[in-house]
Amino acid sequence: MAKVLIIEDDLEIINLLEIHLNDLSCDVLKAMDGGVGLEMAKNENPDLIILDIALPVMDGIEVCQKIRMNQTTPIIMLTAKSEEIDRVLGLEVGADDYIIKPFSVREFIARVKAIFRRTKLIKESIANGTARLGFDGLTIDIEKRKVEVNNERIELSPKEFELLTLMASHPGKSYTRSDLLKIIWGYDFEGYEHTVNSHINRLRAKIESDMTKPKYILTTWGVGYKFSEEL
């Protein structure tokens, strides 16, 4: 049973999230301010944290920063604000995903399932002894979420890291944009394939020496993308 910590000061939202997390067979822990939430994150070792940005005592951005000092627990941030700066800041300090209030239950469940799929992939990689992947000039430490190109640390966003890890774990396997959207983002519907394209472009810009002739992330024409099997 997955343990999920909700750090949120709106009791109605807490109750709503708890109902649907229980439907996913999750054990739910709750905190209504950032200070208590941070202590629970440290002491309870949750499998997932749902973290609001606007919190009393300590805001969600600071809570996320402090958690990321020594924990890799997946974090989904909630915000009532739609400004891009809030979303970008949340991701920059280490959140894995964000949801803007008001959100649909379907969207919330999809995001949570996507996180759990990624967590399962990491655990399986560790169990199979593939927690560290090495290619020509590229190393990926899945457990520590660390990527290096030619011995230089490369900072990736959570979604960029998940895309790279998924494809690098299965060299030569082609993924459609819809496949990647469902596996990484948890979306089971069309219309958001451009999200995959933009993330692939940003990932290539960070790990490829020449984006016009990519070495690692290849385009499978008419299908989608794959990680090169020739490295």
C-alpha positions in Angstrom: 0.0 0.0 0.0 1.5 3.3 -1.1 1.7 6.0 1.6 0.7 9.5 0.4 1.2 12.7 2.4 -1.1 15.6 1.7 0.2 19.0 2.8 -2.8 21.4 2.2 -4.7 23.9 4.3 -8.1 23.6 2.6 -10.0 20.8 4.4 -12.4 20.3 1.5 -9.6 19.7 -0.9 -7.9 17.3 1.6 -11.1 15.3 2.0 -11.6 15.2 -1.8 -8.1 14.0 -2.4 -8.2 11.5 0.4 -11.4 9.9 -1.0 -9.8 9.3 -4.4 -6.4 8.2 -3.0 -8.3 5.7 -0.8 -9.9 4.4 -4.1 -6.3 3.8 -5.3 -5.6 1.8 -2.1 -3.3 4.5 -0.7 -2.7 5.1 3.0 -3.2 8.9 3.4 -1.4 11.2 5.9 -2.4 14.8 6.3 -0.8 18.1 7.4 -2.4 21.6 7.3 0.7 23.7 7.4 4.1 23.6 5.9 6.0 23.2 9.2 4.1 20.1 10.2 4.1 18.8 6.7 7.9 19.1 6.5 8.4 17.1 9.7 5.9 14.4 8.5 7.8 14.2 5.2 11.0 13.5 7.1 9.6 11.1 9.7 6.9 9.2 7.8 8.9 8.4 4.6 5.9 8.7 2.3 5.9 7.3 -1.3 4.3 10.5 -2.7 3.7 14.1 -1.4 0.8 16.3 -2.5 2.0 19.8 -1.7 0.1 23.1 -1.9 2.1 26.2 -2.6 0.1 28.7 -0.4 0.5 27.3 3.1 0.7 28.8 6.6 3.9 28.7 8.6 6.1 27.7 5.6 5.1 27.9 2.0 5.2 25.0 -0.4 8.2 26.2 -2.3 10.3 26.3 0.9 9.0 23.0 2.0 9.9 21.4 -1.4 13.4 22.9 -1.2 14.0 21.5 2.2 12.6 18.1 1.3 14.9 17.9 -1.7 18.0 18.5 0.4 18.0 14.8 1.4 14.9 13.1 0.0 13.9 12.0 -3.6 10.2 11.4 -2.7 8.0 12.3 -5.7 6.2 15.6 -5.2 3.1 16.9 -6.9 2.5 20.6 -6.2 -0.9 22.2 -6.1 -1.4 25.9 -6.8 -4.5 28.2 -7.1 -2.4 30.5 -9.3 -2.1 30.1 -13.0 1.0 32.3 -13.5 3.8 30.4 -15.2 6.4 31.7 -12.7 4.7 29.7 -10.0 4.8 26.5 -12.1 8.4 27.0 -13.2 9.6 27.9 -9.7 7.9 24.7 -8.3 9.6 22.5 -10.9 13.0 24.3 -10.4 13.1 23.6 -6.7 12.4 19.9 -7.3 8.7 19.2 -7.8 7.9 16.3 -10.1 4.7 17.7 -11.4 2.1 20.4 -10.6 -1.7 20.8 -10.8 -3.5 24.1 -11.0 -6.7 24.5 -8.9 -9.4 23.9 -9.7 -8.5 20.5 -11.2 -10.6 17.6 -12.3 -10.5 14.3 -10.4 -9.6 12.5 -13.6 -6.5 14.7 -14.0 -5.4 14.2 -10.4 -5.7 10.5 -10.6 -3.8 10.4 -13.9 -0.9 12.4 -12.4 -0.8 10.2 -9.3 -0.8 7.0 -11.4 2.0 8.4 -13.6 4.1 9.0 -10.5 3.5 5.5 -9.3 4.5 4.0 -12.7 7.7 6.0 -12.6 8.4 4.9 -9.0 7.8 1.2 -10.0 10.3 1.6 -12.9 13.0 2.9 -10.6 12.4 0.1 -8.1 12.5 -2.5 -10.8 15.7 -1.0 -12.2 17.3 -1.2 -8.8 16.2 -4.8 -8.3 17.5 -5.8 -11.7 20.8 -4.1 -11.1 20.2 -1.5 -13.8 19.9 1.5 -11.5 23.0 2.9 -13.3 23.0 3.1 -17.1 26.1 3.8 -19.0 26.5 4.7 -22.7 29.0 6.4 -24.9 29.7 9.6 -22.8 26.4 9.4 -21.0 25.7 8.0 -17.6 22.3 7.9 -15.8 22.0 7.1 -12.1 18.3 6.3 -11.7 18.2 6.0 -8.0 20.0 9.3 -7.4 18.4 11.0 -10.4 21.8 12.1 -11.7 22.8 12.5 -15.3 26.3 13.2 -16.6 27.5 13.8 -20.2 31.3 13.5 -20.6 31.6 13.6 -16.8 29.7 16.9 -16.6 26.6 17.0 -14.4 23.5 17.8 -16.5 20.4 19.3 -14.7 17.2 17.9 -16.0 13.6 18.6 -15.1 11.7 15.7 -13.5 9.9 15.0 -16.8 13.0 15.2 -18.9 14.7 12.7 -16.5 11.8 10.3 -16.7 11.7 10.5 -20.6 15.5 9.8 -20.7 15.4 7.0 -18.2 12.4 5.3 -19.9 13.9 5.3 -23.3 17.5 4.6 -22.2 16.2 1.5 -20.2 14.9 0.1 -23.5 17.4 1.0 -26.3 16.0 0.6 -29.8 12.4 0.5 -28.7 10.3 3.1 -30.4 7.6 5.1 -28.5 4.8 7.0 -30.0 4.1 10.5 -28.6 0.8 9.0 -27.2 2.8 6.2 -25.5 5.1 8.7 -23.8 2.2 11.0 -22.9 0.4 8.1 -21.2 3.5 6.6 -19.5 5.2 9.8 -18.3 2.3 12.3 -17.8 -0.5 9.8 -17.2 -2.7 11.4 -19.9 -4.9 8.9 -21.6 -6.3 11.2 -24.3 -5.2 12.9 -27.4 -4.4 16.6 -28.0 -1.3 17.1 -25.9 1.4 15.4 -28.1 3.1 18.8 -28.4 4.0 18.5 -24.8 6.1 15.5 -25.6 7.8 17.3 -28.5 8.8 20.3 -26.4 10.2 18.1 -23.7 12.2 16.0 -26.1 13.6 19.2 -27.7 14.7 20.5 -24.3 16.2 17.2 -23.4 18.2 17.0 -26.6 19.4 20.5 -26.1 20.9 19.4 -22.8 22.5 16.1 -23.7 23.2 16.2 -27.4 26.3 17.9 -28.7 24.6 18.5 -32.1 20.8 18.7 -32.1 20.7 18.4 -35.9 22.5 15.0 -35.6 21.3 13.5 -32.3 23.4 10.7 -30.8 21.2 9.5 -28.0 17.5 10.4 -28.6 16.6 9.5 -32.2 13.4 10.2 -34.2 11.6 7.2 -35.5 10.0 8.7 -38.6 6.2 8.2 -38.7 6.3 6.8 -35.2 7.9 8.9 -32.5 11.2 8.6 -30.6 13.7 5.9 -29.4 17.0 5.7 -27.6 19.9 4.6 -29.9 20.7 0.9 -29.6 24.1 1.4 -31.2 25.9 3.0 -28.2 
